[in-house]
Amino acid sequence: EHAGNVTAYSGFTSYDRNDTLKAWDVGVSQTVLPSIDVYARTARSYRLPTADEYGYAVMSQPLRPQINRDWEAGIKWLQGGQSATLRVFRQNTRDEIDYDPINGANANLAPLRRQGVEVDTRWAWVNGWSTQVTAQALTARFTGGPLDGKQVPLVANRSLTWRVGYQFNEQHRVDGGAQYLS
C-alpha cells in the first residue's frame, strides 16, 4: 500500500497528487482427484507510471495510477512431466497507461475489460526435450467513456503459441517458438 503526496513533473508542468493505492490477491485451490485441481482467485493491483512515461505524458493531464481488478477460475491436470490448464478470466482496468498516437504522448485510457478463456499444455519428452502449446480466446472492450462498448484496438482476439525446448543440463537450456495472433 502506498499513501502520500506525490510531486511529479511532466514536461513543463508540475502537479501534486495524494493517492492511496491498495493491492491484494486471494485464491483457493482444491484437489478433486489425485491429479486434478480446481482453483479460483481474485486480485487487485496497481501500476504507477514510470519516469519515461511521465516525460512523454499529455501536458494538461497528469498520468493517474493504473488499477486492475482480476477474477480467474480454472482446472489443472498434472501427471508426471505432462500438464494441462483450462482457465476463464476477466480483468477490469481503470486508467490503463498507454501511448496516444493522436497526441504523441502517454495518457490514461477509459475503463476497459479483458475477458476470455485459455488452454495451456506442457509435455516433458525424453532426453531433455519439452513442448508447450497455449491457445487463448479474448475480448477487450471499453466499458466507459466516449468509446464505451467499442473493441480495444491492437488486441488479438485469438492467439496460439507453440514452444519447444531442450535442457542440456541444470544450467543450460535453449527454447524456440512461434506465435499466431488473429
N, C-alpha and C positions, 0 to 999 in steps of 0.2 A: 504494500500500500504506500502511496506517495501523496503527501498533502503539503501544501505550502505555496508561497508566491514564487512564480517563475518569471524572470525577466529575460526576454529574448529579443534579438534584433533580426529583422527580416529586411534585407536591403538597406534602405534608409529609414525604416520605420521601427520604432521600439514599442513594446507593449508589455503589460503586466497581466498575469493570469493567476488565479487561485483555484487550482484543480485538486479534487480528491479522487484518486483512482484506486479501484479495488480489483484484484484478480483472485480467482479461486477455481478449483477443479474437484468435482465429486463423481465417483464412479462405483459401480458394483459389478462383480463377476461371479458367476456360479457355474460349477462343473455339473452338467446334467447327465453325461455319460462318461466313461473312462477317458475318451479322447476328444470330448466336445464341451466347450464352454459357451455360455451366453453372457453378454455384458451390456451395460448401459452407462452412459456418462453425460454429464453436463458441465459446462465451464464458462467462465467469464474471464476475458483477458483484455489487455490494452497494449497499444504500441505508441510510443512517443515519437514525434518527428525527429529525424537525425539532423545534425548540423548542416549537411549539404542540402537537405530538403528545405530547411529554413532559408538558405541562401538563394533558392530559386522558387520562393513562395510568392503568391499573388500579394502585392504590396498592401492592398487595402484590407485584406482579411488574413489575420494570423492563423496558422495551422492549429487545429484542435487535435487532441489525442484521439487515436482510432480505438473504438471499443467494439469487441466481438463477444457474441453470446453463442455458444455451441451446444448442440444436442447430437448424440450418436448412440446407436444401438446395433448390436451385431451378434454373430455366431462364429466361433473359431473351432477349427478342427486341426489337431496336431497329432501326428503319429510318426515316430522316428524322424527322418530327415524331410518329411513332407508336411505341408500345412496349407490350409485354405481359410480365408476370412471373407465373410459377406457382411457388409455394413451399410446402414442407411444413415444419412447425416443431414443436418441443417445448421447453417451459420447465418445469424443476423449481424450485420455490421453497420455501425454508425460512424460517420466521419472518416471513412477509409481515405488514406492519404495516397494520392495518385497524381501523375503528371497530366496537366491540362494543356493539350497542344494548341487550343484556340488562344489562350492567354500566354502560352510559352512559359508556364510556371507550375509549381506544385499547388494543389488545392485539395480540400476535403470534398468527397463525393456525397451525394444524397444517400439516405439509408438504402441498403440493399440486402438481398437474401440469396445465398447459395444453398442448394439442396440437391441431393441425389443418392445414388447407390454405387457401391464399389465392390468388386471381387478381386482379391489378391491371392495368388497361388505361388507356392515355392516348393521346389524339388531339389533335394541333395542327391546327386548321382554318385557313381563310383569314382574313385581316384581323384577326388577334389573338385569335380565339376558340379555346378549348380545352375538352376534356371528359375527365373521369376517372371510371372505374367500378371499384369494388373490391368483391369478394364474398369472404366468409370463412365457413368451417365450423369450429367449435371445440368441444372438450370440455374441461371444467375439473372435476377431481375431487381430493378429498383423498386423499393417499397414506400417511397415518399418523394417529395419534391416535384419539380416540373417533369421529370422522367418517370413518374410513378407507373409501374406495370410494364415498362419497356425493358428489353433484354440488355444486359450489360455487355458492351462491345468487347471483342477480343477474348472472350471466354469460350473455350471449346466445349460444345455440348457432349461430345463423346471423345474418349481417349483410350488408347490401347498401348501399353508399354511392355516390351519384352527385353529381358536382360539375361545374359549368360555370363558365368564367372568360373574362374579356375583358381583354386587355392594351392599355391606352390608349397608353402609351409606356413607356420603360425604368423610369420612376419610379412609375407608377400602374397598378394592376391591381384589378379587382373580381371576387370569386368568390362563388358561392352553391351551395347543395347541399341534398340531402335524404338521410336515412338511415333504413333499415328494420332493426329488431332483432327477432329471434324470441324 
